[in-house]
């Protein structure tokens, strides 16, 4: 953040389920403590995002950095059997999420089962799901169908707009990723709103909902999901949006 900005740090208890694990192969289902660090800085270019945890890799001048900071962080997280995710978009900042396995409590299994049994179900509503990652489309479609929804899928924004125009009267909610090729999330949302100004949209992004990615979506977005998300998070968001008058 060369010109200053906002740095947010939060800690929460969470439960990672099969949905989350399918979206993030590092993760195993279970209870975790999640530490989230988000900045409003310049973001990390996608061509170097996969290199930032390599020892001695740095974009700083020779005398300004060793390239050992993030590699050390990764080593510490792995030594505790944790998970470290990073999501960044140039110009929109960066979010790091660190998950540490939580201690098992005797009632944890029963609590998880109870939560699964009480997750809100659909009533046959049709959801248009848009994401350029095939694995996310597959697992999320399966989750939605298991909980009583019909699902249409699109791998990019242009296809999503075409499908929505064709099935306008049937689609109750559109769930779309914000960072896609061909037509990104904000462009997709604006195109969909031109077809139907009262459309119900849930946007998904690796950045927190308070960042610029969320602001770009405009008033058409009813809810935001931070990727990867659990089945419970998705199903509860859908129920809230569908129940809105």
SVG drawing of the C-alpha trace seen along z (x, -y; Angstrom):
<svg xmlns="http://www.w3.org/2000/svg" viewBox="-42 -8 63 45">
<polyline fill="none" stroke="black" stroke-width="0.4" points="0.0,0.0 2.5,-2.7 0.0,-5.5 -1.5,-4.1 -4.8,-2.3 -6.7,0.1 -5.4,3.3 -8.1,5.6 -7.4,8.6 -10.2,10.8 -10.4,14.2 -13.4,16.6 -14.3,20.2 -15.6,22.0 -16.5,25.4 -15.2,26.5 -17.4,29.0 -17.2,31.1 -18.2,28.2 -15.3,26.1 -12.9,29.0 -13.9,29.6 -13.2,25.9 -9.9,26.0 -7.9,29.2 -5.6,28.3 -8.6,28.4 -10.0,31.3 -13.5,31.1 -13.6,30.2 -13.4,27.4 -10.9,24.6 -9.9,21.3 -9.6,18.8 -7.3,15.7 -8.1,13.3 -5.7,10.5 -7.0,8.1 -5.3,5.0 -6.5,2.3 -3.2,2.2 -2.1,2.6 -2.8,6.3 -0.5,9.1 -0.2,9.6 -1.6,13.1 1.6,14.1 3.6,14.1 0.8,15.2 2.0,18.8 5.6,17.8 5.1,15.6 5.7,18.5 8.9,19.6 12.1,19.0 14.0,16.0 11.4,14.8 10.7,11.1 9.7,8.1 11.4,5.7 14.8,4.0 17.8,6.0 18.3,4.1 14.6,4.0 13.6,7.7 14.9,11.2 12.0,13.1 11.8,15.3 8.8,13.8 6.0,15.6 7.9,18.8 8.5,18.8 4.8,18.1 3.9,21.1 6.3,23.4 4.8,22.4 1.2,22.9 2.1,26.4 3.8,27.4 0.5,26.9 -1.4,28.8 -3.0,25.6 -4.1,24.1 -3.0,20.9 -5.0,19.3 -4.3,16.1 -6.6,14.2 -5.6,11.0 -6.7,8.7 -4.5,5.9 -5.9,2.6 -8.3,4.3 -6.1,5.5 -5.2,8.9 -6.7,11.3 -4.8,14.0 -6.8,16.7 -5.0,19.0 -6.9,22.0 -5.7,23.8 -7.4,27.1 -9.4,26.5 -9.4,28.8 -12.0,31.5 -14.8,31.3 -16.9,34.2 -20.1,32.7 -18.6,31.4 -19.8,34.3 -23.3,33.9 -23.2,30.2 -22.1,30.6 -24.9,33.1 -27.5,30.9 -26.4,28.0 -26.6,30.1 -30.1,31.2 -31.3,27.6 -29.7,26.0 -32.4,24.2 -33.7,26.1 -35.0,25.0 -38.5,25.5 -37.6,26.3 -36.3,22.8 -34.0,22.6 -30.5,21.1 -28.1,19.9 -24.6,20.7 -21.7,19.0 -18.0,19.8 -15.1,20.5 -13.8,23.3 -15.3,26.6 -14.7,28.2 -16.6,25.3 -19.5,25.7 -19.7,29.4 -19.6,29.5 -21.8,26.4 -24.4,27.8 -24.5,31.1 -25.0,29.2 -27.8,27.1 -29.6,30.1 -29.2,32.1 -31.0,29.3 -33.9,29.0 -32.9,26.6 -32.8,26.9 -29.5,25.6 -28.4,24.1 -24.6,23.5 -22.4,21.2 -18.6,21.1 -18.4,17.4 -20.4,14.2 -21.4,14.1 -22.9,17.6 -24.7,16.7 -26.4,13.7 -27.5,15.8 -28.9,18.5 -30.7,15.9 -32.3,14.3 -33.5,17.7 -34.9,18.8 -35.8,15.4 -39.1,16.5 -37.7,19.6 -34.4,18.3 -35.0,17.2 -31.4,16.2 -28.1,15.8 -24.9,16.8 -21.8,15.4 -18.1,15.3 -16.6,11.8 -13.3,12.7 -13.9,14.6 -12.4,14.5 -14.4,13.2 -16.9,11.3 -16.1,10.6 -18.6,10.4 -19.3,6.7 -19.9,6.7 -22.1,9.7 -24.1,8.1 -24.7,4.9 -25.8,6.9 -28.2,9.0 -29.7,5.9 -30.3,4.4 -32.5,7.5 -34.2,7.5 -33.6,4.5 -35.1,6.4 -33.0,9.5 -31.7,11.2 -27.9,11.7 -25.4,13.3 -21.8,12.4 -18.8,14.6 -15.2,13.3 -12.0,14.2 -11.9,10.6 -14.0,9.5 -17.4,8.0 -16.3,4.5 -13.6,4.2 -13.8,2.5 -14.8,5.7 -18.1,5.7 -18.6,1.9 -18.3,2.4 -21.3,4.7 -23.8,1.9 -27.2,2.2 -28.2,5.4 -26.2,7.6 -28.2,8.9 -25.5,10.8 -21.8,11.5 -19.9,14.8 -16.2,15.0 -14.6,17.9 -14.1,20.6 -17.5,20.9 -19.2,23.7 -22.5,25.3 -24.1,23.7 -23.0,20.2 -24.3,20.6 -27.7,22.1 -28.3,19.5 -27.5,16.7 -29.9,18.1 -32.7,18.4 -32.2,14.8 -32.3,13.5 -35.3,15.7 -37.3,14.6 -36.7,10.9 -39.8,9.2"/>
</svg>
